[in-house]
Amino acid sequence: MVGHLLIQNATLVLPEKIVEGDLRVKGGSIAEIAIGGGLDSLKNESVIDATGLHLLPGVIDPHVHFREPGNTEKEDLESGSRAAAAGGVTSFLDMPNNNPNTIDRPSLERKISLASKKSITHYGFFIGATKDNISDLQSVQGMDGVCGIKIFMGSSTGDLLVHEQEHLENIFANTGGVIATHAEDEERLQQRNVKFSHRTDIASHAENRDVECAFLATKRAASLAMKHNHRLHIVHLTSGKEADWLYDKKGNLITTEVCTQHLTFDQNDVERLGERVLMNPPIRYDEDRETLWKRLKDGTIDCVVTDHAPHTLEAKAAGFPHAPAGMPGVETSLPLMLTHAKEGKCKITDIAKWMCAGPAQVYGIKNKGSLTEGFDGDLTLVDMEASRIITDSDTWTKVGWTPYSGMELTGWPMYTIVDGEVVHMRRPGGSLKGESVASSGSSGRVLKFRN
């Protein structure tokens, strides 16, 4: 479905400035932006009075694990997309470590078909690299809905792993598009797993999967990209050492991202929250967090993501080191970042650049990422005046919890809009969870990418 919508009296977050005005969506696309307002409603057009609200482009989250197929007790494409919409996210890119793994064209076609019936937001998918699926990687290049190739250079959740040099060389030399890498050095990981096997305190997680483990793999991936002139995106950067090194090295060939949790948490939060914030690569130290902020602001880091990777609290209760790594985050990422902006850590225009325009540019997503006439009518209206404390019960994710429970956040989306149609809304003074108002598969489209 595509909508005809007029938003009046909004505070428009444009690419370079914030102004008051109106915005019209016609046939699902942004048809008109009137700085200062003055647009009158037309026949068959829905109208939202956005007085007191900021209008941002819909957020693009290019790093989620919606767990379908194989682990739908944790999340599926419907519950994940509804959680996304609750957080102002209108497009997502889903990772391939499923059961079975998404490593060929038929498995991608199945996921796209499922999303067309379930998702209420736009969707795209990664194909996973293995040691011997080059022909599969080549067969999906340019396919609608396929955003890139994911390589797990170090073992994490699932069994996708490619770390031998000959196999990595083969992939970088003989494929196109974007390669996204989980950069941890497998050899060092295995050595340190033995060394740290006696440790059961959660603080040892960041010591085991240390900065050097990430740095070695990041350097290796960058070297492969430069040798083969291949676009590389390094996912979930965690250390200041990597970020500082990339400042001088990345150029136009290499991009990277940082997770909201690595901009928010540090070693003290790991001690306080325990397995709720256990993830790979780990939450590190306050000095890493501050360097990540610095390199985000200077453009070394291109976008802010979530790595939404839900596990049940029952599974997390197994305790370290038996609890699975990963946490939900897709529905809290925008209010979390807007809270950072309210506290002076960044500007609202920065957030639109990092969470909307940045992902669109990294993956070449057409007509998305900014309030621009002719772009798609994917929008979110947020309230920067109302602060609310989130609890586990306020979440849409199927696992029913958030690592940010108890935190007071500002910037909750009051309306999330996909192609000009409202898919999620909150009412002033109403439930923080809000209302999911789109039926399964009625909104959202498969994403198309520039190659």
C-alpha positions in Angstrom: 0.0 0.0 0.0 1.1 3.6 -0.6 -0.4 6.5 1.1 -1.4 10.1 0.5 -0.5 12.1 3.7 0.0 15.7 4.7 2.0 16.4 7.8 1.5 20.0 9.1 3.3 22.2 11.6 6.3 19.8 12.0 9.8 20.5 13.0 11.5 19.2 9.9 15.0 17.5 10.3 16.4 18.3 6.9 19.9 17.1 5.8 21.6 20.3 6.9 19.2 22.2 9.1 16.1 22.0 11.3 13.1 24.2 10.3 9.4 24.4 10.8 7.2 23.4 8.0 4.8 20.9 6.2 5.5 17.8 4.2 3.2 16.0 1.7 3.5 12.4 0.7 1.7 11.5 -2.5 1.5 7.9 -3.9 4.0 6.8 -1.2 6.7 9.4 -2.1 7.6 12.8 -0.7 5.9 15.2 -3.1 6.3 18.5 -1.5 8.2 20.2 1.4 7.0 23.7 2.4 9.4 25.4 4.8 7.3 27.7 7.0 4.2 25.6 6.3 1.2 26.7 4.3 0.2 23.4 2.6 -3.6 22.8 2.5 -5.1 19.4 2.6 -6.3 17.7 -0.6 -9.1 15.3 -1.2 -8.5 11.7 -0.1 -5.4 12.8 1.9 -4.8 11.9 5.6 -3.6 14.8 7.8 -1.4 14.8 10.9 -1.0 17.9 13.0 2.6 17.5 14.1 2.8 20.6 16.3 5.5 20.0 18.9 7.0 17.0 17.0 10.2 16.5 15.1 9.9 14.8 11.7 12.8 12.6 10.7 13.4 10.2 7.8 12.5 6.6 8.7 15.4 4.9 10.4 17.3 2.2 8.4 18.7 -0.5 10.7 21.2 -2.4 8.5 22.1 -5.0 11.2 19.4 -7.2 12.7 18.8 -10.9 13.5 15.1 -11.5 13.2 15.7 -15.3 13.7 13.5 -16.6 10.9 13.8 -19.4 9.9 14.9 -21.7 12.7 14.5 -19.8 16.0 11.1 -18.1 15.8 10.6 -18.6 19.5 13.0 -15.7 19.9 11.8 -13.5 17.0 10.3 -13.7 13.5 10.0 -11.4 10.5 6.6 -10.1 11.8 7.5 -9.5 15.4 10.9 -8.1 14.5 9.3 -5.6 12.0 6.7 -4.6 14.5 9.4 -3.9 17.1 11.3 -2.0 14.4 8.3 0.1 13.6 7.7 0.9 17.3 11.2 2.4 17.3 10.8 4.5 14.1 12.7 2.0 12.0 11.1 1.7 8.5 13.7 -0.5 6.8 15.9 -3.4 8.0 18.7 -5.6 6.7 18.6 -9.1 8.2 21.6 -11.3 8.8 22.1 -14.9 7.4 23.0 -17.0 10.5 19.7 -18.8 10.6 18.7 -22.5 10.8 19.2 -23.4 8.0 21.7 -20.7 7.1 20.9 -18.3 4.3 23.7 -19.2 1.9 22.1 -19.6 -1.5 19.4 -18.2 -3.8 16.6 -20.6 -2.8 17.0 -19.7 0.9 17.1 -16.0 0.1 13.9 -16.3 -2.0 12.2 -18.1 0.9 13.1 -15.3 3.3 11.9 -12.6 0.9 8.7 -14.5 0.3 8.1 -14.8 4.1 8.8 -11.1 4.6 6.3 -10.2 1.9 3.6 -11.9 3.9 4.8 -10.8 7.4 6.8 -7.6 7.5 5.2 -4.2 8.1 8.4 -2.4 7.1 10.8 -2.6 4.1 13.3 -5.5 4.2 16.5 -6.7 2.7 18.8 -9.7 3.5 22.4 -10.7 3.5 23.7 -13.9 2.0 26.2 -15.8 4.2 29.6 -16.8 2.9 31.0 -20.3 3.4 34.2 -21.8 2.4 32.7 -23.2 -0.8 29.6 -21.3 -1.9 31.3 -18.8 -4.4 28.8 -19.7 -7.2 25.9 -19.0 -4.8 27.3 -15.7 -3.9 27.8 -14.8 -7.5 24.3 -16.0 -8.5 22.5 -13.4 -6.3 24.5 -10.3 -7.2 22.1 -7.6 -8.2 19.1 -9.6 -6.9 16.3 -7.4 -5.4 16.3 -7.8 -1.6 20.0 -8.8 -1.4 22.1 -6.1 0.3 25.5 -7.9 0.4 27.6 -10.8 1.6 28.2 -11.5 5.3 31.5 -13.1 6.4 31.9 -14.2 10.0 35.7 -14.1 10.3 35.4 -15.2 13.9 33.0 -17.7 15.5 29.9 -16.1 17.0 26.3 -17.2 17.2 25.6 -19.9 14.6 28.0 -22.0 12.6 28.9 -19.6 9.7 32.7 -19.2 9.8 35.3 -18.3 7.1 38.7 -17.5 8.4 41.3 -19.3 6.2 43.2 -16.9 4.0 42.7 -18.9 0.8 38.9 -18.9 1.2 38.8 -15.2 2.1 40.9 -14.3 -0.9 38.6 -16.3 -3.1 35.5 -14.4 -1.9 37.1 -11.0 -2.2 38.5 -11.7 -5.6 35.5 -13.3 -7.2 32.4 -11.5 -5.9 30.8 -8.1 -6.3 28.7 -5.8 -4.1 29.3 -5.1 -0.4 31.1 -7.6 1.9 30.2 -7.1 5.5 32.5 -8.7 8.0 32.3 -9.7 11.6 35.9 -9.0 12.4 37.4 -11.1 15.1 40.5 -13.2 14.6 39.5 -16.9 14.9 43.0 -18.2 15.7 43.5 -15.8 18.6 39.9 -16.5 19.7 40.6 -20.2 20.0 43.9 -19.7 21.8 42.4 -17.3 24.3 39.3 -19.5 24.9 41.7 -22.1 26.3 43.5 -19.5 28.4 40.3 -18.1 29.8 38.4 -21.4 30.2 38.7 -21.3 34.0 37.0 -17.8 34.2 33.3 -17.6 35.0 33.1 -13.9 35.8 31.4 -11.9 33.0 34.2 -9.3 33.0 36.5 -11.9 31.5 34.4 -11.8 28.3 36.0 -8.6 27.2 39.4 -9.8 28.3 39.1 -13.0 26.3 37.7 -11.5 23.1 40.1 -8.6 23.5 40.8 -5.5 21.4 43.7 -7.2 19.7 41.4 -10.0 18.5 39.2 -7.4 16.8 42.0 -5.3 15.5 43.8 -8.2 13.8 40.7 -9.1 11.9 39.8 -5.5 11.0 43.3 -5.0 9.6 43.1 -8.3 7.7 39.7 -7.5 6.2 40.9 -4.0 5.2 44.0 -5.5 3.5 41.8 -7.9 1.5 39.5 -5.1 0.4 42.3 -2.9 -0.8 44.2 -5.7 -2.5 41.0 -6.7 -4.5 39.5 -3.3 -4.8 36.3 -4.6 -3.1 33.8 -2.7 -1.1 34.0 -3.6 2.6 31.8 -2.8 5.5 33.1 -3.7 9.0 30.1 -4.4 11.3 29.8 -3.5 15.0 33.1 -1.7 15.6 33.8 -1.9 19.4 37.3 -0.6 20.1 39.0 2.8 20.0 42.1 1.1 18.6 40.2 0.0 15.5 38.4 3.3 15.1 41.6 5.3 15.3 43.4 3.0 12.8 40.5 3.3 10.4 40.6 7.1 10.6 43.7 7.0 8.4 43.0 3.9 6.3 39.4 3.6 5.3 39.1 6.0 2.2 36.1 5.4 0.0 36.4 1.6 -0.2 35.8 0.8 3.5 32.9 1.8 5.7 32.0 0.8 9.2 29.2 1.0 11.9 28.8 1.2 15.6 26.0 -0.2 17.8 24.0 2.0 20.1 25.0 -0.2 23.0 28.7 0.4 22.4 28.0 4.1 22.5 26.1 3.8 25.8 27.5 1.0 28.0 30.9 0.3 29.4 32.5 -2.1 31.8 30.5 -0.8 34.8 27.3 -1.6 33.0 28.5 -5.1 32.3 29.1 -5.6 36.0 25.7 -4.1 36.8 23.5 -5.8 34.1 25.4 -9.0 33.6 24.3 -11.4 30.8 21.7 -8.9 29.5 24.5 -7.0 27.9 26.6 -10.0 26.9 27.3 -9.9 23.1 30.0 -10.5 20.5 32.2 -8.5 20.2 31.8 -7.5 23.8 30.9 -4.3 25.5 34.3 -2.8 26.2 35.6 0.1 28.3 34.8 3.7 28.9 37.8 4.9 26.9 36.7 2.8 23.9 33.2 4.2 24.1 34.5 7.8 24.1 36.8 7.1 21.1 33.9 5.6 19.2 31.9 8.8 19.8 34.8 10.8 18.6 35.3 8.8 15.4 31.5 8.8 14.8 31.5 12.5 14.9 34.5 13.0 12.6 33.0 10.6 9.9 35.3 7.6 10.4 32.2 5.6 11.4 29.4 5.8 8.9 26.3 4.7 10.7 24.7 3.7 13.9 23.0 0.2 14.1 21.6 -2.2 16.7 22.8 -5.7 16.0 19.3 -6.6 17.4 19.9 -10.3 18.4 17.3 -11.4 20.8 17.6 -14.4 23.2 15.1 -15.4 25.9 15.7 -14.4 29.5 15.5 -18.1 30.3 18.5 -18.7 28.1 20.3 -15.7 29.5 19.7 -17.0 33.0 22.2 -19.8 32.4 24.8 -17.3 33.4 28.3 -16.6 32.0 29.9 -18.4 30.1 26.9 -20.5 29.2 24.4 -17.7 28.3 24.1 -16.9 24.6 25.5 -13.6 23.3 23.2 -10.9 21.9 20.5 -8.5 23.0 17.4 -6.9 21.5 17.6 -3.2 20.5 15.7 -2.3 17.3 12.8 -0.6 19.1 15.0 1.5 21.5 17.8 2.7 19.2 16.2 6.0 18.0 15.0 7.2 21.4 18.3 6.1 22.9 20.2 8.2 20.4 17.8 11.1 20.7 18.4 11.0 24.5 22.1 11.3 23.8 21.3 14.3 21.7 19.1 15.9 24.4 22.0 15.4 26.8 24.3 17.3 24.4 26.3 14.3 23.1 25.4 15.1 19.5 22.8 16.9 17.4 19.5 15.6 16.0 20.8 16.2 12.5 23.7 14.0 13.3 21.3 11.2 14.2 19.4 11.5 10.9 22.8 11.3 9.1 24.0 8.3 11.1 20.8 6.3 11.2 19.0 7.2 8.0 21.3 8.7 5.3 24.4 6.7 6.4 22.9 3.2 6.0 21.3 4.2 2.7 24.6 5.4 1.4 26.6 2.4 2.6 24.4 -0.1 1.0 23.2 1.9 -2.0 19.5 1.9 -1.0 17.6 3.9 -3.5 15.4 6.9 -2.5 15.8 6.6 1.2 17.5 8.2 4.1 16.5 11.9 4.0 13.6 14.3 3.8 14.0 15.1 0.1 11.3 15.6 -2.5 11.1 12.5 -4.7 12.3 10.2 -1.9 10.1 7.5 -0.4 7.6 8.5 2.2 9.3 6.7 5.1 9.1 8.9 8.1 9.0 9.1 11.9 7.5 11.8 14.1 9.1 12.0 17.5 8.4 13.8 20.7 11.5 15.5 22.1 9.6 17.0 25.0 8.3 13.8 26.7 10.7 11.6 28.6 9.4 8.1 29.5 11.0 5.2 31.5 11.0 2.0 29.5 10.4 -1.4 31.1 10.5 -4.9 29.8 6.7 -4.9 29.4 6.8 -2.0 26.9 8.6 -4.0 24.2 7.3 -5.6 21.0 10.2 -8.0 20.6 9.0 -11.6 21.1 11.5 -12.2 23.9 9.9 -9.4 25.9 12.8 -7.6 27.5 15.3 -4.7 26.9 18.7 -4.1 28.2 17.6 -0.5 28.7 14.8 -1.3 31.2 14.6 1.4 33.9 16.2 4.0 31.7 14.4 7.3 31.0 14.5 8.0 27.3 13.4 11.0 25.2 12.3 11.0 21.6 9.8 8.3 21.4 8.2 7.9 17.9 4.6 9.0 18.0 4.0 8.0 14.4 6.0 5.6 12.2 5.1 5.9 8.5 6.0 3.5 5.7 5.3 4.7 2.1 3.0 7.4 3.5 0.9 4.9 5.7 1.0 5.0 9.5 2.2 1.6 10.7 2.7 2.3 14.4 1.5 5.1 16.7 1.6 6.3 20.3 -1.0 8.6 21.9 0.1 11.4 24.3 -0.1 10.1 27.8 -1.0 6.6 26.5 0.9 3.3 26.6 4.6 3.5 25.9 4.3 0.3 23.9 1.8 2.1 21.6 -0.3 0.5 18.8 0.8 -1.5 15.8 -1.8 -0.5 13.3 -0.6 -2.3 10.1 -1.7 -5.8 9.1 1.0 -8.3 8.3 2.4 -7.9 4.8 0.2 -4.9 4.0 3.1 -2.4 4.1 6.7 -2.6 3.3 8.5 -3.7 0.2 11.6 -5.6 -0.8 14.5 -3.1 -0.9 16.4 -2.5 -4.1 20.1 -1.7 -4.1 22.5 0.1 -6.4 25.3 -2.2 -7.5 
